[in-house]
Amino acid sequence: MSGLRGAIVPVTPFQQNCAILWDDDSKIGIVIDPGGDVDRILEAIDKTGAAIERIVLTHGHLDHAGGAAGLRDALQARSGGTVPIEGPDIRDKFLLDGIAEQAAAYGFEARNVTPDRWLREGDSVTFGPHRFDALHCPGHTPGSLVYINHAARFAVVGDVLFQGSIGRTDFEYGDHAALIKAITTKLLPLGDDFSFLSGHGPGSTIGAEKASNPFLR
């Protein structure tokens, strides 16, 4: 869909891809996965000229959600309005409740966060004329969500799928079989021309991953 714009801000020592998406006409936008480095995210938002109306999370890991509470507070202080946090699926609540503890283990500070709206498959996130539909893709975490924009043939997939790889499942709550099932039954059918942004590293297309990703053969 014309008018959809985006910028990527790598944040935290994990170099997580925080995404700023906005409508070029109205300048209304969202931030997906503000893992930290809130000042850098705010600087990037200012460069885009976007008016951020909500924060969206793909899953509950520290590097994706650790800056959500701080960014919300900063944006609300600027605008005087409300900037809700939406997603992920409620099955990641235990991870969001443990962000401060996760951060302390790595030697820095971050705040726990409770979304204003938990999302589940079938829900959607909208800004301006743009709509991203949520797909539940568990395995990396129990509540991981992927956000699909059919009009633009574009998805934000968090840590579900990467160029040449897939999300880690070696956590005690990880599920390799569930992750592969989600990718093969929900993402691959989107079509070879569908492009996606991952939580780390470069993006790719569904077709490229079907052809060369060793985890999908």
C-alpha positions in Angstrom: 0.0 0.0 0.0 1.4 3.4 -1.0 2.1 5.7 1.9 3.5 3.1 4.3 6.9 4.1 5.5 9.4 2.6 7.9 12.7 3.1 9.7 14.8 0.6 11.7 16.6 1.5 14.9 19.0 -1.2 16.2 18.8 -1.0 20.0 20.5 -2.6 23.0 23.7 -4.7 23.0 21.6 -7.4 21.3 21.2 -5.1 18.2 17.4 -5.6 18.1 15.5 -4.1 15.2 13.1 -1.6 16.7 10.8 -0.6 13.9 9.1 2.8 13.4 6.2 2.5 10.9 4.1 5.5 9.8 1.7 6.8 7.1 3.4 9.3 4.8 0.3 11.4 4.4 -1.1 11.6 7.9 2.3 11.0 9.7 0.5 8.8 12.2 2.7 5.9 13.2 3.6 3.1 15.6 6.7 1.7 17.2 7.3 -2.0 17.2 9.6 -3.6 19.8 11.3 -0.7 21.6 13.8 -2.9 23.4 15.8 -0.1 25.0 17.9 3.0 24.1 14.8 5.1 24.4 16.6 8.4 23.6 17.9 6.9 20.3 14.3 5.8 19.4 13.0 9.3 20.2 15.7 10.9 18.1 14.8 8.6 15.2 11.1 9.3 15.6 11.8 13.1 15.4 13.7 12.5 12.2 10.8 10.7 10.6 8.3 13.4 11.7 5.9 10.6 12.7 3.3 11.1 15.4 3.4 7.8 17.4 0.0 6.8 18.6 0.8 3.3 19.9 3.6 0.9 20.9 3.3 -2.7 19.7 5.2 -5.8 21.0 5.9 -9.0 19.2 6.9 -10.9 22.3 8.1 -10.5 25.9 11.8 -10.8 25.8 13.9 -8.0 27.3 15.6 -6.9 24.1 12.2 -6.4 22.4 10.1 -4.9 25.3 12.6 -3.5 27.8 12.2 0.1 26.6 8.4 0.0 26.2 7.4 1.6 29.5 10.0 4.3 29.2 9.1 5.1 25.6 5.4 5.3 26.5 6.1 7.7 29.3 8.3 9.9 27.2 5.8 10.0 24.3 2.9 10.8 26.7 4.9 13.5 28.3 5.5 15.1 24.9 2.0 14.8 23.6 -0.1 15.1 26.7 -2.1 12.2 25.4 -2.2 8.5 25.9 0.1 6.1 24.0 -1.1 2.6 24.6 1.1 -0.5 24.5 -0.5 -3.4 22.6 0.6 -7.1 22.4 2.0 -9.6 22.6 -0.3 -12.6 23.4 -1.0 -12.9 27.1 1.0 -16.1 27.2 4.1 -14.0 27.4 2.9 -12.2 30.5 5.5 -14.0 32.7 8.3 -12.6 30.5 7.0 -9.0 30.6 6.7 -9.4 34.4 10.3 -10.4 34.6 12.0 -7.8 32.4 13.6 -5.9 35.4 15.1 -9.2 36.6 16.3 -10.1 33.1 18.0 -6.7 32.8 19.7 -7.0 36.1 21.2 -10.2 35.1 22.9 -8.4 32.2 24.0 -5.5 34.3 21.5 -2.8 33.3 18.1 -1.5 34.2 14.8 -1.9 32.5 11.2 -1.8 33.7 8.5 -4.5 33.7 5.6 -3.6 31.4 1.9 -4.5 31.3 0.2 -3.9 27.9 -2.9 -1.9 27.7 -4.2 -4.5 25.3 -3.2 -8.1 25.0 -3.5 -9.3 21.4 -4.3 -12.7 20.0 -4.6 -14.2 16.5 -7.3 -12.5 14.6 -6.8 -9.1 16.2 -5.3 -6.2 14.2 -3.2 -3.1 14.8 -4.1 0.0 12.7 -2.7 3.4 12.1 -3.9 5.7 9.4 -5.1 3.5 6.5 -2.7 0.7 7.4 -3.7 -2.6 9.0 -1.4 -5.2 10.5 -3.1 -8.5 11.4 -1.8 -10.6 14.3 -0.8 -14.2 13.8 0.1 -16.3 16.9 3.5 -18.0 16.1 4.6 -19.7 19.3 7.8 -21.7 19.9 10.4 -18.9 20.5 8.1 -17.7 23.3 4.6 -19.0 24.1 3.0 -15.7 23.1 5.0 -14.6 20.1 3.0 -12.6 17.5 3.7 -11.8 13.9 2.1 -8.7 12.3 1.0 -9.0 8.7 0.2 -6.2 6.2 -1.5 -7.9 3.3 -1.8 -4.8 1.2 1.9 -4.0 1.4 2.9 -7.7 1.3 5.0 -7.1 4.4 5.3 -8.6 7.8 7.1 -7.8 11.1 8.0 -11.3 12.5 10.0 -10.6 15.7 12.2 -13.6 16.5 10.1 -16.2 14.7 12.0 -16.2 11.4 15.3 -14.8 10.2 17.3 -14.7 7.0 18.8 -18.2 7.0 17.6 -19.1 10.5 14.7 -19.3 12.9 14.2 -18.2 16.5 15.9 -19.9 19.4 13.9 -22.6 21.2 16.5 -23.7 23.8 14.7 -21.9 26.6 12.8 -23.9 29.1 9.6 -22.7 27.6 10.8 -23.0 24.0 9.1 -25.4 21.5 11.0 -26.2 18.3 8.2 -28.3 16.8 5.6 -25.5 17.5 7.9 -22.9 15.9 8.4 -24.9 12.7 4.7 -25.6 12.5 3.8 -21.9 12.9 6.3 -20.9 10.2 5.2 -23.6 7.7 1.5 -23.3 8.3 1.1 -19.5 8.8 4.1 -17.7 7.2 5.1 -19.7 4.2 1.6 -19.7 2.7 1.7 -15.9 2.7 3.5 -16.1 -0.7 7.0 -16.0 -2.0 6.8 -12.2 -2.6 6.0 -11.4 1.0 8.9 -9.5 2.6 9.6 -9.4 6.3 11.5 -7.6 9.0 13.1 -9.8 11.6 13.9 -8.9 15.2 17.7 -9.0 14.4 19.8 -8.8 11.3 18.6 -8.2 7.7 15.1 -8.8 6.4 14.2 -11.3 3.7 11.3 -12.7 1.7 9.3 -15.8 2.2 10.4 -17.1 -1.2 14.1 -16.7 -0.3 13.7 -18.6 3.0 11.7 -21.4 1.4 14.5 -21.8 -1.1 17.5 -21.6 1.2 16.7 -21.6 4.9 18.2 -24.9 6.2 15.7 -25.0 9.0 12.7 -25.2 6.6 13.9 -28.1 4.4 
